[in-house]
Amino acid sequence: MHGNLARMFTMSLLLTLLFLGITAPVQAADPGVGDIADRIAPVGRVQLTGQPPLEVESEAAAQEAEAAEPMAAPRPARSDYPDIGVSSRAIVWVLAQLHLFFGALVLAVPLFVLIIELVGLFTGDERYDDMAHEFMKISLTGFSITAIFGGSLALALFMLYPDFMAYMMRVFGAQWLVYAGLFFFESFFLYTYYYGWNAFRYGNLKWVHLSLGLMLNASGLTIMVLANSWATFMMAPSGVNEVGAVVGNIWEVMKGPLWNPINLHRFIANIAFGGAVVGAYAAFKFLSSSDPEKRAHYDWMGYTSNFIAILAFLPLPFAGYWLMAEIYAYSQQMGITAMGGILAWLFILQAVLIGTILLAGNFYLWAGMSRTDGSERYKWLVKFIALILVVTFLIWITPHTLMLSASEIAQLGGTHHSILGPLGIMPAKNIAVNLMLIVTFLSFQLYRRSDKVATVRWAPVGNALMVAIYVVAIANIIFLGVYYGYFTNTVYKVGSSVAQVASTLVVIISGIIIDALMFKNAKTLPSHWGRIPDRAQYALFALPIAFTWLMGLMGYVRSSVKTHWHVYTVMKDNSPDNFIPTIAYAGNMITLVTVLFLLCLLFMFWVANLSETRQVKPVAAGESA
Amino acid sequence: MKILFKTLSFSIGLTLVFSLLTYLLPQIKGEAPVEKQVDLGSLTMDDFVALGEDLFSNKGTCTLCHKPPPLGRAPDIQGEDMVALSIERLADERYRGEAKDAAGYILESMLDPSKYVVATWGKKGSNDSESPMPVIDKAPIELSSMEMDAITAYLQAKDGNEVTVALPTAEAAAEVAAAPAGGSAAAPAPAATADEAMAKYACLTCHAMDSKDTLVGPGLVDVGERLTPEEIRESILDPNAVLVEGFPPAMPADFGTKMTVNELQMIVNFLAEKKG
């Protein structure tokens, strides 16, 4: 063995020396062209004895001056865009969206895997460790799929939008190389984290493993925020002047007004999305299995995934609110294009999708209550929560403006219905969405309490306090929405929604704190994992489908608020696709990418399970007898 | 396999439901602004007013914000007589502009919206001293002077007022046509040197650089000795803050919005080195 190694090493050394031996005369044999100045100019500071210094700096200085001159953004004409016979935008749309779906998934999974691994370490329950490992296993192929779509997207952009990409390359410069370099780090940490799972399982080595996970997440998040800076630069350019010439450094280019809001929004949304996707995997395995032990495992896995998805989802509207507020602050025109202009109708769809997510999440929690006998104490509340959810959902999807014929307008007595009209504007929707979030948290809180009995003496006071917080918060949300929404002007309307959001957050935060204190050392009632109706698992399929569609929809809105600009206000889009398509066209595209994502996911899960399968050795014909 | 079929059917079915919903909503396409051809030979004032109305709703994107209450995020100028209101505002002590009549006021409100901010409509925290409205001849809206005149004509005509804006001339049209494709004259390429920058902003029209002679403004041959770079910068950005004795406040006050950061820095550096 050692002899072979030594022989290989010697051979490699000889080959290297041989290569150097060939290349050295080749380099030396080049006699050079032109005079001596040309030949020594590249060296720059060599000077021949007795001769005056060579003037080699003038050309370099001229080049430097040329490079320093700020260049405006290109203004491509329609003919400058390559035409390949199909819509360039559609190609980029599909590739970008698939890249983003998988990117979101593979950024999110290691994040909550690390947290689950930590929980396993502190509780000493190895089931957490195994589940975290399984989450990593099923998403492993996702890294390659993300890279494949990322590479295809880059090629498509360079081919179909060459001027735009040339401009982006110029603006971001060496940042692209840093971005590419980070993939080496991410790959290193990914593979050592995944394949080292059992090798670094206990004692100090476990901390080495957790550190690898932390570094994997650090590389992934850095990749995400770098890529986010391109998108936010296109929406709200910074570090460039009014014609797009770069006047700031790379930090000024990256740190536009929308960068951090997008970073936060995507970070939280990725976790919710990742949780929902692995929940669907667990639901599928639960339904496919008849072994009670396996069903119990996948029920627990599905519950944990849903917990992650809904917990991350609850603060998401607030991150979205911050993003929209920053968009309005950057450009009121851009904000109104999204929320009150041509794209406003898409927010009706957003309401339907978020409503679907909340209804599915709540339904799963209510169905999951059948796992514990203690849930009987709270089941009477479910019908009221369901009623509030349905009513607020209907308010949320009520459109303000309707497409009406003249006779319909005459029948209505105006362009707006006397009752539905007021329900169509933002104050009513702000009330509705905040109440939906509050009752979803209530479902979650009831579920968490259903297998516990508080033993602390102050439990009745704690319960009374919790009820009081719910009542005051709900009353406050309704009062703020009605009074400031309908009886004062727009300025107060926007301001009051911040107080509404604060009320919701108070309920969530105080609920978590009160329960943590009240149920410390509580008596635990038995839970029967696997005791859940099969139909509840379909809620775990509805969640990722609605999340995927929602991401596709909101990504489309985010990109379209730029209207006919590649980079808002500095580089116009003159391509044949520079218009905002109809909602139905956008819907078809989003459905297409959702179905493609679903098929790729199936492949990813199939590959993950392939490693568990071992073919039975074929028995020869003679042996069988 | 049966489970795969059932779950896949459920998932794709739900996706199609969402897709179907998009067909129930109004199908509107948002076209990018298209340059319109105007035949100046046969253009009447009615045509010009109609052009203004079209620009107001479409390319100008005015109706995004200027809507009737409670939807509007800016005053409902289509529902108000802008000529009568303009005259009231010109007399208001809060008015900081230079317009003399309604047409001038309307045009000025497009080019420099903060000259007069209607009460309660200012930027948050600005105490109605700063308008949230974008400058209309700059990106992303980029209306030409002829287009802004058409909007002014429309705002005058819609309430039966006399239209005081002149119909566009062939020279004006040529000027618009000469503007770079896809942009307006408001977005020229940035200057690369101090000399270019000073030529671009016509500094030499009013200031002598190689003597102390007074043209319209003072000679600047020794300005680097008299003023610090910071004072030079201030005198460009806010020329009326400190006036040289005996000189009227004639220097344009909008260089701060026109110059790029680089251009301003190059001019300041150049002048700071002029020490007689």
HADDOCK unambig.tbl for C-alpha pairs under 7 A between the chains (distance, minus, plus):
assign (segid A and resid 69 and name CA) (segid B and resid 192 and name CA) 5.82 0.50 0.50
assign (segid A and resid 72 and name CA) (segid B and resid 189 and name CA) 6.56 0.50 0.50
assign (segid A and resid 241 and name CA) (segid B and resid 260 and name CA) 6.23 0.50 0.50
assign (segid A and resid 242 and name CA) (segid B and resid 187 and name CA) 6.83 0.50 0.50
assign (segid A and resid 243 and name CA) (segid B and resid 187 and name CA) 6.19 0.50 0.50
assign (segid A and resid 243 and name CA) (segid B and resid 189 and name CA) 6.78 0.50 0.50
assign (segid A and resid 247 and name CA) (segid B and resid 262 and name CA) 6.95 0.50 0.50
assign (segid A and resid 287 and name CA) (segid B and resid 3 and name CA) 6.86 0.50 0.50
assign (segid A and resid 288 and name CA) (segid B and resid 3 and name CA) 6.30 0.50 0.50
assign (segid A and resid 336 and name CA) (segid B and resid 64 and name CA) 6.41 0.50 0.50
assign (segid A and resid 341 and name CA) (segid B and resid 64 and name CA) 6.46 0.50 0.50
assign (segid A and resid 342 and name CA) (segid B and resid 30 and name CA) 6.88 0.50 0.50
assign (segid A and resid 541 and name CA) (segid B and resid 11 and name CA) 6.49 0.50 0.50
assign (segid A and resid 542 and name CA) (segid B and resid 11 and name CA) 6.79 0.50 0.50
assign (segid A and resid 545 and name CA) (segid B and resid 11 and name CA) 6.46 0.50 0.50
assign (segid A and resid 545 and name CA) (segid B and resid 15 and name CA) 6.75 0.50 0.50
assign (segid A and resid 564 and name CA) (segid B and resid 32 and name CA) 5.55 0.50 0.50
assign (segid A and resid 569 and name CA) (segid B and resid 139 and name CA) 4.81 0.50 0.50
assign (segid A and resid 569 and name CA) (segid B and resid 140 and name CA) 4.68 0.50 0.50
assign (segid A and resid 578 and name CA) (segid B and resid 32 and name CA) 6.28 0.50 0.50
assign (segid A and resid 579 and name CA) (segid B and resid 30 and name CA) 5.48 0.50 0.50
assign (segid A and resid 579 and name CA) (segid B and resid 31 and name CA) 4.59 0.50 0.50
assign (segid A and resid 579 and name CA) (segid B and resid 32 and name CA) 5.31 0.50 0.50
assign (segid A and resid 580 and name CA) (segid B and resid 29 and name CA) 5.67 0.50 0.50
assign (segid A and resid 580 and name CA) (segid B and resid 30 and name CA) 4.54 0.50 0.50
assign (segid A and resid 580 and name CA) (segid B and resid 31 and name CA) 6.35 0.50 0.50
assign (segid A and resid 581 and name CA) (segid B and resid 29 and name CA) 5.08 0.50 0.50
assign (segid A and resid 581 and name CA) (segid B and resid 30 and name CA) 6.54 0.50 0.50
assign (segid A and resid 582 and name CA) (segid B and resid 27 and name CA) 5.11 0.50 0.50
assign (segid A and resid 582 and name CA) (segid B and resid 28 and name CA) 5.20 0.50 0.50
assign (segid A and resid 582 and name CA) (segid B and resid 29 and name CA) 4.91 0.50 0.50
assign (segid A and resid 583 and name CA) (segid B and resid 22 and name CA) 5.76 0.50 0.50
assign (segid A and resid 583 and name CA) (segid B and resid 27 and name CA) 5.84 0.50 0.50
assign (segid A and resid 584 and name CA) (segid B and resid 22 and name CA) 4.90 0.50 0.50
assign (segid A and resid 584 and name CA) (segid B and resid 23 and name CA) 5.19 0.50 0.50
assign (segid A and resid 584 and name CA) (segid B and resid 27 and name CA) 6.88 0.50 0.50
assign (segid A and resid 587 and name CA) (segid B and resid 19 and name CA) 5.14 0.50 0.50
assign (segid A and resid 587 and name CA) (segid B and resid 22 and name CA) 5.80 0.50 0.50
assign (segid A and resid 588 and name CA) (segid B and resid 19 and name CA) 6.12 0.50 0.50
assign (segid A and resid 591 and name CA) (segid B and resid 15 and name CA) 6.12 0.50 0.50
assign (segid A and resid 591 and name CA) (segid B and resid 16 and name CA) 6.93 0.50 0.50
assign (segid A and resid 591 and name CA) (segid B and resid 19 and name CA) 6.23 0.50 0.50
assign (segid A and resid 595 and name CA) (segid B and resid 12 and name CA) 6.86 0.50 0.50
